[in-house]
Amino acid sequence: MFNEKILSKKTTYILGISGGPDSMFLLDKMRCLGFNFVVAHVNYHKRVESNQDEELVKKYCQKWNLPFFVCQVQSQEYLRVKNFQTWARKKRYDFFQQLARQKQTKYIVVAHHLDDHLETYWFQKERKTLVEHWGLAPKTCWQNKKKNIYILRPLLHFNKEQIYQYLHQNNIPYILDETNYLPIYQRNIIRQKLTHFLPKKELLKEIKLKNQELRKTKLLLKRQIKEVIVDSSLNLETWQAHSSELKLRLLYYWVNKSTNNAFVSQKKQIWPEISKQLTSKKRKIIIILSKDYQISKLFPWAILKKS
């Protein structure tokens, strides 16, 4: 069930280890299976147990002679942060990428499991966003200015119960983060909903079907690009003939292709609004994308320009 197909014993990996049950399960499995890796831990000093988390991971690494690196985050850094989870995730992955460059690797391994996969899918459905993959993919590419970084998830076939069973049977220490179960973050609320959602097999089938449909849409996207995008301009007549989802994906592709991926991480909710303006009866409008870019609609064309 551990997905070794996405891993190689000839490669060095950066393991993101928090000290919680999922990451300690990943750490022990990677060690037992003989993979090469270094351990990366982030101490946010946000919880009373934060130093205990760090000490637990450090002791495990010392016991098995594993390279251990820690990023110390001072509380002053996030005092005025509105969305701590989003900020913390960026801080964490920035550290992982920095370590990856230092160790001359491009692979980061994280402990996302089956329940995380289902939670992500539910979250995507509720937000009604434009997604690259429904749920979590075993391998994700992050385009970085320096080089591509790959996020690997070998635990997607394990559920939480199986993880706890392994940890208890093998006496692997871990620390529970109680904030994961408090309804203070959107993902925690979804987690609680899924606890009462019993037919998880049905949900997995649904995700599989959604991803099959998404692959077909992406193939169609590749075929339509040359017809819709001409000399870096969007042919609105051809573009409008497609389904809502394909229009959004063509729009997303066109804008990022024209701006060197300036809007890859932009909130996905902006695309339906841009689409709505481009399909309006107004033949001539200006759509402000950012302080640097704007779209000029001169029907039947849309042209992306620097502001």
N, C-alpha and C positions, 0 to 999 in steps of 0.2 A: 504493500500500500504506500510505502515511502517512494516518492517519484524520483528514482535514480536516473531516469532517462534524460532529465534536464541538467544533470550534473556530470562532472568528469573528475577523475582522481589526478589528472595532470594539471588541474587549475587550482589557483588559490582563491578562496572566497572570503568576503566580509560577512560575518554573521551578526545580525542585529539582535542582541540579547538583553532583555529587560530584567530578568530574574523571575518573571511570572511563569506559570505552568507551561504555557505554549512554547515560549522561547527556551526554557530549560529542557523541554522534551526535544526540541530541534537540536539544541547543543549536544545533548547526550547521543542522539541518533547519528548525527554527523561524525562525532568522535568514534563511536562504535563501528561505523561503516568505513572508517579510514580515510575520510576526505581531508584535504589540506585547507585550513582556514585560520583567520584571526578573529578574535571576539571584540565586538564594539558595543559599548554600553554608554547610555546618556543618563546623567544624574541631573534632573531638573530641580532638585531640592524643593519640591512642591508639597510632598507628603511627608509625614513624620517618619515613614518607613523608607524614604528614598536612600538614605545611607545604608540601611540594611540590605536593600536590593543590590546596591553596588558591592557590598561586602560579600554577599552570597555568591554572586557571579565571579568575583575575584578569587574567592576560596576554591571554587570549582576549578577555575583555570590553573591555579597554583597546584592543586592536587594532581592534575593531569598534564602539567607543564605546557599549557596553551597560551599563546600570545594574547594579552589582554590590553585593550585601549579604552580609556574613558574620557568622555566630554563633560566637563563640569559647567553647568548653566547656573548663573546667579539669578536670584529671584528678581533683582532690579531690571533684568532684561525683559521680563514679561509683565511687569506691574500694570502697564497701560494697554496690554493686548486684550482685544475684545473676544477673539475666538482662540482660546489657548490651544485646543486640539490641532487646529490647522497650523498655527504658529509652531507648535512643538514638533509636528510631523516634518515641516520644512527644515527646522533646526536639526532634527535627527538625520534626515536624508542628506543634508549638506555635510554633516560629519561623516556619514558612511561614504559619500563620494570623495571627500577629501582623503580619507583613509585608503580608498580604492586606488586613487592616483599614487599615493605614497607607496603602496604595495604592488603597483603596476598590474592591477587587475581591473576588470570592468564588471565584476559580478558581485551582487549583494544578495544574500539569502535571508529571507524573513519567515516568521512562524505563522503566517496566515493559514487557517485550517478550514474544514468544511463549514463550520458554523459561521465563520467570517465571510465565506463565499456566499452563503445564503443571506446574511445580513446586508452585504454589499448590493446584492441583487434587489432586495426589498427597498433599500435606500435609493437605488437608481430609479425604481418604479415610482416611488413617492415623489421624487424630484422631477420626474419626467424629462430627464436630460438626454442629450445626444451622447451615446456611449461608444467606445471603441470595442468593448467586450462586455457582455452581460455577466455580472458576478466578477469573480477574480480569475485572471488567466495564470497558468503555471509560470509563464515567462512574459515579462513586460519590458519594453525598451523605453528608456528615458533619453531623449535627445538633449545632449549637453553641449555647451559651446566648446568644451575641451574635446570630448568624445562621447560616444554612446555608452550608457550604463544600463545593465540588465538587472532587473529585480526578479529573483527566482523564488518560487513558492512550492516546495516539495511536499507539503503537508495537507494539500487540499482534499485528500481522501480520508483524513482522520477527523472524527468528531471529538467534542470535548470530553465525553465519557471515556473514550479510548485513550486519550492523552492522560487523564487522571489515573486510569488503571495502570498504564505503563509506569508512571512516576512512582506510584505506591508500591508496585511489584519490585521495582529496581532501586527503591530508597533514594530517589533523586529529589534534592531539596528545591523548594520554590516558595515564593511569597505572593500572596493574593493582593491585588490592588482593588480595594473595596469600591473605589470611585467608578470602576467598570460596571457596577451594578446599581448605581444611583441614577435617577432620571434627570441628570443635569446636562447630559449631552444627547444630541439627536440620535446617535448610534446606539446609545444605551436604551433609549425608548424603543427603538426597533428590536434590539436584543430581547427585551422583555415581551414584545409582541410575539416574536418567533418562539419563545419558550412555550407559549400556549398554542402554537401552530403545529399540530402533530403530523400531518401528511407531508413530511419533508421530501419524501421520494417523489411526490407529485410536483413539488417545487423544483426539484433537480431536473425532472423531465421538461418542465416549462423553460428552465434556463437553457437546456440543451437545444430545444426547438428554436428559442429566440436567437441563439448564437448561429444556428444553421441558416436562419432567415437573414441574419446580419451579414454572414459571409456572402450570400447571394447578392445582397444590396451592394456590398463592396466591390464585387465582380462587375456588377452593372455600372457602378461609379467609374471604374477604370475604363470601361468601354465608352462612356458618355463624355468624358473629360474633353476630348478633342473637338467634339461637336458643340459643347457648351462654352468652352473657354477658347477664345480666338485672339491671338496676339495680346495676351494678358488681360483681355476684356471679357466680361460675362455677357453672353448672348441671352437676353431676357426672354425672348420668344421661345427659344429651344428649352431654356431652363424651366420656364413655367409649365411646360408640358409634362413634367415628371411628378412623382408622388411627393408628398410633404417631406417625408424622411430623406428621400434622395436629393431633394432641393436643398435641404439643410446641409447635407454632407457635401454636396457640390459647392455650396457657398463657403463652408468651412475650409475645404480644400483650396478654393480659389483665393480667399483672403490670406491664408497662411503661405501659399505658394508665392503670392505677390509681395509679401512683407517679410520673407525669410523667417517664417514661423513666429512672428511677433505676437500672434494671438492663440498659440497652441494651448496655453494654460488659462486662457480667458474663460470666465464663467460661461457655461454652455447656454444659459438662458438668453444670452444676447442674440443668438442666431435666429430664433423664431421672430424676434422683433425686427431684425434687419430684413428677414424674408418678407414679413408683412409690409414693410415700407416699399420694398422692391416690387411687390405684386399689386400695390395700390394703383388707382387710376391716374395718379399724378405722373405725368410723363417726364418731368424735370424736377429733381430734388437733390439735396446734399445730405448725406448721412454721415455724421461724425462718429468715427470709430474710437479715436483717441486723440491726444494732443498732436500726434505725429501723422495720423492717417485719416482719410475720409473717402467715401464712395460718392461719385457723381453719377446720378441716374439720368441718362439722356436716351430715353426709349428709342430703339430696342436694345440699347447697350448700357452696361454699368461699368464704370471705369474707376479703378482704385488709384488714388493719388496721395502724395505726401501733403500734409496740411501746410 
